[in-house]
Amino acid sequence: MKKIKKTFITGLLVLIPLMVTFTFTIWGFLKIDEFFQQPIEAITGRRFIGLGLILTIGIVLFAGSLATNYVGKKIIRNIEETLNKIPIINVIYSSIKQLQDTIFLKKNQEAFKSVVLVQYPSRDIYTLGFTTATAPAIIEGEVGKRLTSVFIPTTPNPTSGMFVMIPDRNLIHLKMPVDTAIKLIVSAGILSPDYSTKLNAYENTIMDTQNQDEER
């Protein structure tokens, strides 16, 4: 009975990550495919399942190949310069690009200084956030409190979120690396900081038990 229980739990540990990955992949596939389905259906009068995803992959590959050659880099630079000259759009574009570089390209590591726990959007609801800087002095002077700027990302896309300024006394600082917190947010809490440690410990226990059984 013990052996069946261990085998069953081991099976769960193997299947759960696969099932979650599969679910997110299917969700992403349907969302991307849906984006192109309507215009394609309007033009052709027919529905082609998967064509939207193929077009998306093609566009991404085209953009990637464009960005890796001299002419393409020049075109992209010109587009970026044009966007940076347009009011409002330049703020949105530059902000998203900087945030993307911080999270995915690991540039400007100092942008996210630490991981904090805040009560947001209401009391007794705790949310993970990243401290970015101290709030501007002009704002602190108006409220009469020392504030910290905090970025609260959304799940499963951490590139979007809320920017809030919170009194220092209301922040709970966590001894958690930024990349670990991002994984926790993206996975909606599935990949908790102690997940890998517990999994490795459990697998080691099973291996030791199996080795002992073999020795007997």
N, C-alpha and C positions, 0 to 999 in steps of 0.2 A: 504493500500500500504506500509506503514511504517513497519507494522508487517511482511509482506512478505519479504521485504528487509532485515530485521533483521534476519529472519529465514534462508534466503538464505546465508547471510554472516556467520551465525553460522554454517550452513552446510559445507561451504567451510573450515572454521577453523577446523572442525572435520575431513573432508576428506583429506585435503592436507597432513597432517603428515602421515596419513594411506597410501596414494598413493605413497608418497616419500619412505616410509619404504618398501612398497610392491615392488616398482621398484628396489631399492637397493638389496632387498632379492633375487628377480628373477635374477638380474645381477650376484650376487655372486653365486647363484645356478648354472647358466649356465657356469660360468668361472671354478668353481670347478669341475663340471661334465665333462667339455671339457678336463680338465687336464688328466683324467683317460680314457676317451672314446677311444682315438687312440690305446693305448696298448691293451685295452680290445677287441676292434673291430678287431685288428690285430690277436689276439689269437683265438677268437671265431668265427670271420667272421660275427658277428651280432652286432647290435647297441642296447644297453640297456639304455634307458633314465632314469636317476636318480641313476644308479648303481655307477657312479663316486662319487656322493654326499654321498651315503651310505658308500662306502669304505673310504672316507675322514673322516666321522663321526666316523667310526670304528677305524681308525688309531689314531685320536685325543683322543678317549676314552681309547684306549690301552696305548697311551703315558701317559695319565693322571693317569691311574691305576698303570702304571709302576713307575711313579714318586712319588706315595704315599706309596710305601712299601720299606722295607729296601734293598732288593736285587735290585729292580728297581733303587733306588737312587744311589746305588753303580755303577750300569751299566752306568747310565747317567753321573755320576761324572767321570768315566773312559773315556767315549766318549769325554766329555768336556776337560779333561786333554790332551787327544790325539790331539784334534783340536787346543788347545792352544800351542802345540809344533810345529805345522806346520806353516812355514813362510807364510805371507800374509793372509792365512785362519784364523790364530789366531787373526789378527787385525780386519778382517771383522766380525768374530763371536762375539768377545768380544764387539765390538762397537755396533752391532745390539742388543745384549743382554742387554747392559747397557741402551741403548736408550729405549728399550722395557720396562725395569724395571722402568725407569723414568716416562714414559707416562702412562703405564697401572697399574703398581703396586705401583705407587706413592712413589718410593724410591728415595733418593737423590733429594729432592725437590729443593735444591739450584742449581741443574744442569741448569734449566731454570730460570734465574734470573728475567727477565721481558719480556713483550711483546712490540715489536717495529714495526713501519711501515717503510719500506724501498722502495726506487725506484729500483725495480728489476723485470725483467732482463734489463729494459731500462728506460730512463727518462719518468716521468709522468705515469708510471705503478706502482701502489703501492701494496706491498705484505707484509703479516704478517710474522714476524720472532720472534725468541726467542734469547735473549742475553744469552750467556753461560759463557763468561769470557772476560777479556781484552786480546788483541792479544799479542803474545810473544814479549818480548823487542827487540829481534834480528830483527824481522820483522818491528816493529815500527821504529827502528833505520835506516833501509834501505830506508823506504819510507819517513821518517821525519814527520810522522803524528801519532796522537794518534788513535789507531784503536780498535774496539770492535768486538769480535767473535760473529757471528750471525748464527743460524741454521734456514734455510728456509724450512719448511716441504712441502710435496706435498699433493694434494687432490686426492682421499679420504683417502690415507694411510699416516699418519703423521710420520711413522717410517722411511720413506725414504725422501730424500731432498738434499739440497745444503748447504755446509758450506762456508760462505764468511766472509771476514774481511772488515769492513766498517768504514770510519772516523766517529768519534763521532758526528760531526756537521751534518752529513747526516742522522742521526737516529731521528725518531719521536717517543718518548716514550709514550705509551698508558697506561691509568689507567684501565687496563683490566686484570682480573685473567688469569693465564696460562690455567686452565681447560676450561674456557669460550672460549679462543682463539682456543684451540684444537677442541672444538665442532663446532666452526665456520668454521674451515678448513675442518674437516671431512665431514660436511654437505654441503660443497661448498657454504657457505654463507647463507644457508636456515635458520639455527638456529642462527640468529643474537643475540647479547647481550640483545637487548631490546624486543626480540620476546616474551619471557615468560611474561614480565611486561605488554606489550601491550595486550597480550591474556587474562591475568588475569583481567586487567582493563576493557576490553571489556565484558568479561563474567560477571563481577560484575555489569556493567551497565545494561546488559540484565536482570540479576536476579532482580535488583532493579525495573526495568520497569515492569517485570512480577508480582512482589509483589504489586506494586502500582495498576496494573490492577485488581489483585485479590481483593484488599481492596475495590475498587470501585464496 
